[in-house]
């Protein structure tokens, strides 16, 4: 049994991953900003295993520090950290981009990942054991117009993952970087500020990946034998040939 901390578990990939790993018998620390959703998920998953919930925003360093430091002693030894929390805001050219959108993406996708990792890594190094899974995107592989800042943040996740691997392998800590293609979650709804009709067009005419598909991949990496590291994994829906090209019916 492993103790797994997952950020961004109130929806999408994070929620599906928490559900799957809980059913596999791991102890799960679920994290997010929506306390009502966290409590509901805690009740649901407690049927399968031990669950602890932490409410905080990864973009806020003080909240991150306070949350991790508040963990009871029996929950402090985290075996697996899954850096799933992230966001996309807006789809505008740089010249028309909103700086608030840029801040939310950089603070959530990059700084938030660094904040939580900095709190967890020292314990893993002391124990000479651990696994960090970072959720990047195929947007890191190919920049697309009007998504420059989002693509840049996900490219940063790739670079951070590589740097982690260089720094942590000698301590027995595995690092996995996962790049999902088009996954039908709340992602586009957030990007388009709640415009459900526009968000729906992103997934029209083909079968997108589901959050459960990425959860399966994460579980595969986490459950691999200790001598095996899945360093990088790119996952497309069958209709997507590269980050910018989706074949629709």
C-alpha positions in Angstrom: 0.0 0.0 0.0 1.3 3.4 -1.0 0.4 6.9 0.3 -0.4 9.0 -2.8 -0.9 12.8 -2.8 -2.8 14.0 -5.9 -3.4 17.7 -6.6 -6.5 18.9 -8.5 -8.7 16.0 -7.5 -12.0 17.8 -7.6 -12.5 17.0 -11.3 -11.2 15.4 -14.5 -7.9 13.5 -14.5 -7.2 14.1 -10.8 -10.5 12.8 -9.7 -10.4 9.7 -11.9 -6.9 8.9 -10.8 -7.9 9.2 -7.1 -10.8 6.9 -7.7 -8.7 4.2 -9.5 -5.7 4.3 -7.1 -8.1 4.2 -4.1 -9.8 1.1 -5.6 -6.3 -0.5 -5.9 -5.9 -0.1 -2.1 -3.6 2.9 -1.9 -4.0 5.6 0.8 -5.0 8.8 -1.0 -4.5 12.5 0.0 -7.0 14.3 -2.2 -6.3 18.0 -2.7 -8.2 20.9 -4.3 -9.9 24.2 -3.9 -13.6 23.1 -3.7 -14.2 21.8 -0.2 -17.7 20.5 -0.9 -16.4 18.3 -3.7 -13.4 17.1 -1.6 -15.7 16.0 1.2 -18.1 14.2 -1.2 -15.1 12.4 -2.9 -13.7 11.6 0.5 -17.0 9.9 1.5 -17.1 8.0 -1.8 -13.6 6.7 -1.7 -13.5 5.9 2.0 -15.4 2.8 1.1 -12.2 1.4 -0.5 -9.3 2.8 1.5 -8.0 5.5 3.9 -8.6 9.1 2.6 -7.3 12.4 3.8 -8.3 15.7 2.2 -6.5 19.0 2.0 -8.1 22.2 0.7 -5.6 24.7 -0.8 -4.7 26.5 -4.0 -1.4 25.3 -5.4 -0.8 28.9 -6.7 -0.6 30.2 -3.2 2.8 29.2 -1.5 1.5 30.0 2.0 -1.5 27.8 1.5 0.6 25.0 0.1 3.1 25.2 3.0 0.3 25.3 5.7 -1.5 22.4 4.1 1.4 20.0 3.8 2.7 21.0 7.3 -0.8 20.2 8.7 -0.7 16.6 7.7 -0.8 14.2 10.7 2.4 12.3 11.3 1.0 9.0 9.9 0.3 10.8 6.6 3.6 12.7 6.1 5.5 9.9 4.4 4.2 10.4 0.8 5.3 7.7 -1.6 3.8 9.1 -4.8 3.2 12.8 -5.7 0.9 13.3 -8.7 1.2 17.0 -9.9 -2.1 17.1 -11.8 -3.5 20.6 -10.9 -3.3 23.0 -13.8 -5.4 25.1 -16.1 -5.8 26.8 -19.4 -7.3 30.3 -19.6 -8.1 32.1 -22.9 -7.2 31.4 -26.5 -5.9 34.7 -27.6 -2.9 36.0 -29.5 -0.2 37.5 -27.3 -1.0 41.0 -28.5 -4.6 40.6 -27.2 -3.8 38.3 -24.3 -5.1 39.1 -20.8 -2.3 39.2 -18.2 -4.7 37.8 -15.6 -5.0 34.7 -17.8 -1.2 34.5 -18.1 -0.7 34.7 -14.4 -3.3 32.0 -13.7 -1.5 29.6 -16.1 2.0 30.3 -15.0 1.1 30.3 -11.3 -0.9 27.1 -11.5 0.9 25.0 -14.1 4.5 26.0 -13.2 4.9 27.7 -9.9 2.2 25.5 -8.2 3.9 22.4 -9.3 7.2 23.7 -8.0 5.7 24.7 -4.6 4.1 21.4 -3.9 7.2 19.4 -5.1 9.5 21.5 -2.9 7.5 20.5 0.1 7.4 16.8 -0.7 10.8 16.0 -2.2 12.9 16.4 1.0 11.0 13.6 2.7 11.4 11.3 -0.4 15.2 12.0 -0.4 15.5 11.2 3.3 13.8 7.8 2.6 15.6 7.2 -0.6 12.3 6.3 -2.2 9.5 8.0 -4.1 7.7 8.6 -7.3 6.7 12.0 -8.9 4.2 12.1 -11.8 3.9 15.4 -13.6 1.0 16.0 -16.0 2.2 18.0 -19.0 0.5 18.1 -22.4 1.1 17.4 -26.1 1.0 21.2 -26.2 4.6 21.0 -24.9 5.6 19.1 -28.1 4.2 21.7 -30.6 3.2 25.3 -29.9 0.0 26.4 -31.5 -1.2 29.9 -32.4 -3.2 31.7 -29.7 -2.0 29.2 -27.0 1.6 30.4 -26.7 1.5 31.0 -22.9 -0.3 27.7 -22.1 2.1 25.8 -24.4 5.1 27.5 -22.7 3.9 26.4 -19.2 3.5 22.8 -20.4 7.0 22.9 -22.0 8.2 24.1 -18.6 6.6 21.0 -17.0 8.7 18.9 -19.4 11.9 20.7 -18.5 11.1 20.5 -14.8 10.4 16.8 -15.1 13.8 16.3 -16.8 15.6 18.3 -14.2 13.9 16.4 -11.4 15.0 13.1 -12.9 18.6 14.4 -13.1 18.6 15.5 -9.5 16.6 12.7 -7.9 17.5 9.4 -9.6 20.4 8.9 -7.3 18.0 9.0 -4.3 15.8 6.2 -5.7 13.1 8.6 -6.7 11.3 7.9 -10.0 10.0 10.8 -12.2 7.3 10.3 -14.9 6.1 13.0 -17.3 2.8 12.4 -19.0 1.6 14.3 -22.1 -2.1 13.8 -22.8 -3.7 14.9 -26.0 -7.3 15.9 -26.2 -9.1 14.8 -23.1 -12.8 15.6 -22.6 -12.9 17.2 -19.1 -13.7 20.7 -17.7 -10.5 21.9 -19.4 -12.1 23.7 -22.4 -15.0 24.9 -20.2 -12.4 26.7 -18.0 -10.4 28.0 -21.0 -13.5 29.5 -22.6 -14.8 31.1 -19.3 -17.8 28.8 -18.9 -19.0 29.0 -22.6 -20.3 25.4 -22.8 -21.2 25.6 -26.5 -17.8 26.7 -27.5 -16.2 24.1 -25.2 -18.3 21.4 -26.8 -16.9 22.1 -30.3 -13.4 21.1 -29.1 -14.7 17.5 -28.7 -17.1 17.4 -31.6 -16.8 14.9 -34.5 -14.4 12.4 -32.9 -13.9 10.3 -29.7 -11.7 12.2 -27.3 -9.7 10.6 -24.5 -11.5 10.3 -21.2 -10.1 11.2 -17.8 -10.2 7.5 -17.0 -7.8 6.8 -19.9 -5.1 9.0 -18.3 -5.8 7.6 -14.9 -5.1 4.1 -16.3 -1.8 5.3 -17.7 -0.8 6.9 -14.4 -1.7 3.7 -12.5 0.5 1.7 -14.9 3.5 4.0 -14.3 3.0 4.0 -10.5 2.5 0.2 -10.3 5.6 -0.6 -12.5 8.3 -2.7 -10.8 10.6 -0.6 -8.7 13.5 -1.1 -11.1 11.4 0.4 -14.0 10.9 4.1 -14.6 8.4 5.2 -17.3 10.1 8.5 -17.9 7.8 10.0 -20.6 4.5 9.0 -22.0 2.5 10.7 -24.8 -1.2 9.7 -25.2 -3.4 10.7 -28.1 -7.0 9.8 -28.9 -7.0 7.7 -32.0 -8.3 10.6 -34.1 -5.4 12.9 -33.2 -2.2 12.6 -35.2 -0.3 15.5 -33.6 -1.1 18.4 -31.2 -2.8 20.6 -33.8 -4.4 17.9 -36.0 -7.6 16.0 -35.2 -9.5 14.1 -37.8 -13.2 14.7 -37.3 -16.1 12.9 -39.0 
